[in-house]
Amino acid sequence: MTDKSKYKVLFKVDSPKDIRALSLDELKTLCTEIREYMVDVISKIGGHFGGGLGTVELTVALHKVFDTPNDLIVWDTGHQAYPHKILTGRRDKLGTIRQLNGISGFLKRSESEYDAFGAGHASTSISAALGMAVARDINKSDKKVIAIIGDGAMTGGMAYEAMNNSGIIKSNLIVVLNDNNMSIGSNVWQISNYFSEMISHPEYNKFKGAIWDLTGKLDNFGDGIRRVTARLGSGIKSMLTPGMLFEALGFRYFGPVNGHNLDQLIKMFEHVKKYNGPILVHATSEKGKGYKPAEEHVQRLHAATPFDKVTGEAIKKEGAAPSYTSIFGEALLEIAKQNPKVIGITAAMSDGTGLDILKNGLPDRFFDVGIAEEHAVTFAAGLATQGIIPVVAIYSTFMQRAFDQIIHDVALQKLHVVFVLDRAGLVGADGPTHHGTFDLTYLRLIPHMVIMAPKDEAELRNMLFTAVNYKGGPVAVRYPRGSALGVKLQDGFSEIPIGKAECLIEGKDVAILAVGNMVEYAQKASEKLLNDGIKCEVVNMRFIKPLDENMLDQIANRFNKILTLEENTIVGGFGSGVMEYLSGKKYKGDILRLGLPDHFIDHGTQKELHKILGIDSDGLTEKIKIFLNKK
Ligand SMILES: Cc1ncc(C[n+]2csc(CCOP(=O)(O)OP(=O)(O)O)c2C)c(N)n1
């Protein structure tokens, strides 16, 4: 329970209207209290943390100056919007964030009228805000539209597509660049170097006071200066304005402003809201601001599991098996040490994908391309044309971004690129923006694609080895979030013949064809069903594409009930592949496809969601009994 008595202002703020009635001193107290409250609550339950600590003053200033929810605030990605949630009527629900039936960890239109746009994936805010600005113009309204985007999200191409288009359309739009010089880990934004060089330049600082502030205040004069600077050589230009890049794209640049100086932020927003056209406010901030452990360990506390409030140390779960992520990371390093052609590519998720292990072990063979999944894939395609074997490790949900690149740049040219899709299936607390529930479907339809899913971590190692040694074109390995099964690992690796399934349990009543982590569930369900005298055959199909057709023919001959099992949408997934094949063979028996339903699935733990969806071993047992008319 929260001790409300220690908060002087926070519990008086039920909506942004209350913020607008507060004095500057009270607002500053509010900022301190938001941080205290976030530390209190999130240390107990875990959640995204460092980003939100860095946006406290920004959030308060935006809601103070702008008339939300009539004015529209569009956050990018959404992990940094906890202060926004606290101030927009969800303070008392913060303790439920990311938990089953609790509030979402990201932005969600159905959750609050203050969440102008849903988010979870990065680099969308400027595009969405521009759409809203143009709609506002068509609707002849006068609301303000403000997009907030981080420097990490600025490594994504969509941000530039949106800025370019904003410069052409010239609609009134304010973009706030929240520049904390960090993505989840260190950012790979080349423009950061340009900013820091300029901002630290003594000449720039001299000019900034004398000229640049003035140009911000005197509209016409400012435009004149901007026009002149645009014609100057790049050296002189950079002394005058660090925002020249944005100016070239059609934005008026204001800043940099200290993103933790509430007074300055409020003045800045009051000032820029009078201007027409696209505006960019550059705010510099610190990720984790105000909580020492987060300031010192920004990466670890980007998204935290429950932690000790004083030290910031995670409260460890004893005895958990290693994660699939770390098994992959270690295996890749081992393989890369043996094969000098192998390199690893991440799109800003070196820690999340386990590629940091390669980065530490063989730094020259590691590439972080920024939050740029499309580029990562085509970059890999280019490498593959020259005989390099790129292993592109991207979460299943983020790989969606690179669908065309996988088809057009990789598969069409039959290039040997290894795709590693972590967080495939339900990811738990991050919810529908992050569940990896579509990859088997979107990969299966691509010609030449080989798709594998390991039943445990030992098989993951061998599948990665198989994928790296495969010469026939693109190949994908997908596996779930979280702990693996804890099985014994062999020394070294062995190749798995492409398209070869393995029968794990022989039976006679029903054949369960499973892939990935669902194999374990199938084995458990088959053990339970023995109590009811039901004998299941359990097959680890291993390959979603190509399917083991010999195995399917043989199963079709012996069984008139076949069940497929996958942690992917049943629409167009593994089960559909089996069904398509067997229907081509005029199979007359019954096929039941089990997997994820055709709707977006909310957040909750993986276990809770599996139970709700009836795909844990108990749910499966019941469904199989019904399928066999034994219930
Ligand atoms: C398309 C996509 N790829 C990867 C991610 C994972 N991710 C979440 S936050 C983040 C870093 C964002 O950095 P920045 O925009 O600077 O925000 P900050 O956390 O620093 O405030 C990344 C890579 C994502 N959400 N979306």
The ligand as an SDF file (V2000), in Angstrom:
LIG
                    3D

 26 27  0  0  0  0  0  0  0  0999 V2000
   10.7200   -1.2500  -33.9000 C   0  0  0  0  0  0  0  0  0  0  0  0
   11.2820   -1.4010  -32.5310 C   0  0  0  0  0  0  0  0  0  0  0  0
   12.5020   -1.9610  -32.3630 N   0  0  0  0  0  0  0  0  0  0  0  0
   13.0120   -2.1000  -31.1170 C   0  0  0  0  0  0  0  0  0  0  0  0
   12.3150   -1.6860  -30.0160 C   0  0  0  0  0  0  0  0  0  0  0  0
   12.8450   -1.9210  -28.6250 C   0  0  0  0  0  0  0  0  0  0  0  0
   13.1020   -0.6540  -27.9120 N   0  0  0  0  0  0  0  0  0  0  0  0
   12.2400   -0.1840  -26.9950 C   0  0  0  0  0  0  0  0  0  0  0  0
   12.7310    1.2670  -26.3500 S   0  0  0  0  0  0  0  0  0  0  0  0
   14.1220    1.2820  -27.2750 C   0  0  0  0  0  0  0  0  0  0  0  0
   15.0900    2.4210  -27.1280 C   0  0  0  0  0  0  0  0  0  0  0  0
   14.4230    3.7060  -27.3670 C   0  0  0  0  0  0  0  0  0  0  0  0
   15.3500    4.7410  -27.1920 O   0  0  0  0  0  0  0  0  0  0  0  0
   14.8310    6.2390  -27.1930 P   0  0  0  0  0  0  0  0  0  0  0  0
   13.8790    6.4470  -28.3050 O   0  0  0  0  0  0  0  0  0  0  0  0
   16.0150    7.1170  -27.1510 O   0  0  0  0  0  0  0  0  0  0  0  0
   14.0040    6.3500  -25.8610 O   0  0  0  0  0  0  0  0  0  0  0  0
   14.5580    6.4330  -24.3430 P   0  0  0  0  0  0  0  0  0  0  0  0
   14.3040    5.0820  -23.7480 O   0  0  0  0  0  0  0  0  0  0  0  0
   16.0030    6.7520  -24.3830 O   0  0  0  0  0  0  0  0  0  0  0  0
   13.7470    7.4840  -23.7230 O   0  0  0  0  0  0  0  0  0  0  0  0
   14.1920    0.1490  -28.0900 C   0  0  0  0  0  0  0  0  0  0  0  0
   15.3100   -0.1750  -29.0040 C   0  0  0  0  0  0  0  0  0  0  0  0
   11.0370   -1.1280  -30.2400 C   0  0  0  0  0  0  0  0  0  0  0  0
   10.2620   -0.7460  -29.2270 N   0  0  0  0  0  0  0  0  0  0  0  0
   10.5550   -0.9900  -31.4920 N   0  0  0  0  0  0  0  0  0  0  0  0
  1  2  1  0
  2  3  1  0
  2 26  2  0
  3  4  2  0
  4  5  1  0
  5  6  1  0
  5 24  2  0
  6  7  1  0
  7  8  2  0
  7 22  1  0
  8  9  1  0
  9 10  1  0
 10 11  1  0
 10 22  2  0
 11 12  1  0
 12 13  1  0
 13 14  1  0
 14 15  2  0
 14 16  1  0
 14 17  1  0
 17 18  1  0
 18 19  2  0
 18 20  1  0
 18 21  1  0
 22 23  1  0
 24 25  1  0
 24 26  1  0
M  CHG  1   7   1
M  END
$$$$
